[in-house]
C-alpha cells in the first residue's frame, strides 16, 4: 500500500517523499495556521464550510422619467403593471447570474503516516502539534472543523475510502488527546479518491492528492 500523506484545512501528506521531513517541506507555524483558518468579515454557514455572506439587491419598480418625451398616457402604459394581490405572476425570463462564494479558510500541512496504516510518524506529530496549538487558541476556539481524509488513485476505491477515514479519525483523536480539542469541534470524514486535487488516471501515485483537508465549518 502506498504511503498516504494527509492535509489540514487542507492537510496534505506524502509518504512517497519519506526522505524529506515535515520541517524540510515547510511546516506552517501555529500563528500561520491561525491566520489562514480565521475568517474575516460577515459569514454564512454552508455544507462545505463557512463563506463570506452576500446581500442581493432588490430591483426597484420602473417609473416614467420626468423628461420622457412621449405623451403621458403612452409613457405610463410602458411601465409594467403591479400584479393584483393573489394574481399569478409568470416567472422572469431574465438570466440570473450565480452567486460566487469564496473558499472556506484553509491551509496545507504535511501529515505523514506509516505505510498502509493510520499510525502517525514523528514528523506527522510535529505538524499536528502546530495545528493543535492553533485550534486550541482563543482566535479559533469558537469554530468547528471538518477533517477530511483524501487519497490518490493508487489501490482500490474501497480501500482508499476506508484508509482515509481511519487517518482522518486518527488526526482528530490526536488533537483531542494532546490538546484537549473537544470532540464536538471536530468532524473526521474519509473521502478516499472522490475529490482529487490533481486529476489523474487510476493507479497513479500523486502526493498532492494524498492529504487531509481541514475545513472551518463555522461556530
MOVEN-V281885 format. One record per pair of residues at least 24 apart in sequence whose C-alpha atoms are under 6 Angstrom apart, sorted by the first residue. I is the first residue (numbers start at 1). GAP is how many residues later the second one is. Records with the same first field share a line. If there is no record, write none. Layout:
BEGIN
I->GAP / GAP
END
This chain:
BEGIN
1->115
3->112 / 113
4->206
5->106 / 107 / 205 / 206
6->105 / 204 / 205 / 206
7->101 / 102 / 103 / 204 / 205 / 206
8->100 / 101 / 204 / 205 / 206
9->97 / 98 / 204 / 205 / 206
10->96 / 97 / 98 / 202 / 203 / 204
11->97 / 98 / 99 / 200 / 201 / 202
12->96 / 97 / 98 / 199 / 200
13->97 / 98 / 99 / 197 / 198
14->193
15->97
22->88 / 101
29->101
30->100 / 103 / 104
34->100
36->69 / 70 / 71
37->68 / 69
49->55 / 167 / 168
50->54 / 167 / 168
51->51 / 53
118->48 / 49
132->43 / 47
142->77
143->75 / 76
144->41 / 73 / 74 / 75
145->40 / 41 / 70 / 71 / 72
146->40 / 41 / 42 / 68 / 69
147->40 / 41 / 66 / 67
148->40 / 41 / 42 / 64 / 65
149->41 / 42 / 63
150->41 / 42 / 43 / 60 / 61 / 62
151->41 / 42 / 58 / 59
152->41 / 54 / 57 / 58
153->40 / 49 / 50 / 51
154->49 / 50 / 51
160->32
161->29 / 30 / 31
164->26 / 28
165->24 / 25
END
